[in-house]
């Protein structure tokens, strides 16, 4: 399947089973790398709200590859294949002691409160406990019919999460507790189906 880079073809998503075949059919390493970069960026953008920390890390990895390999298209194409597989698989790792869902919220709160840097050792277990508790609250609360269309219920949920954050007494979270509560609720809405399974 030989395709010239000047042909106009609708973009193929990285989750499409034909994506790898399509890329292999491109005429140059530059075209392959460019197509993969575009597809990975689009995938990250589309799915960012479902798992902000995971997709930001993926985007950061891509930027690092671009900086390291600039115009070495062959290396970029090979490296992008690894990123493509990672993006297609989605989050697979969990934080020790947490479920997959709690790990998603944990990573996002770390990104918000600690700007992605390491959580201080004396706060790690409290943060894990907090995220497990918040996921429990979400799962107990959002399963009611049309939950997200009930502003009072959503506001109460946000208030309950804000209270849990303050009770955890983690200084970096306390400084931004209202924003974190809002962001956790927004992420919960995006992950509704995963949370109520």
Secondary structure, 3 states (H helix, E strand, C coil): CCECCCCCCCCCCCCCCCHHHHHHCECCHHHHHHHHHHHHHHHHHHHHHHCHHHHHHHHHHHHHHHHHHCCCHHHHHHHHHHHHHHHHHCCCCCCCCCCHHHHHHHHHHHHHHHCCCCCCHHHHHHHHHHHHHHHHHHHHHCCCCCHHHCHHHHHHHHHHHHHHHHHHCCHHHHCCHHHHHHHHHHHHHHCHHHHHC
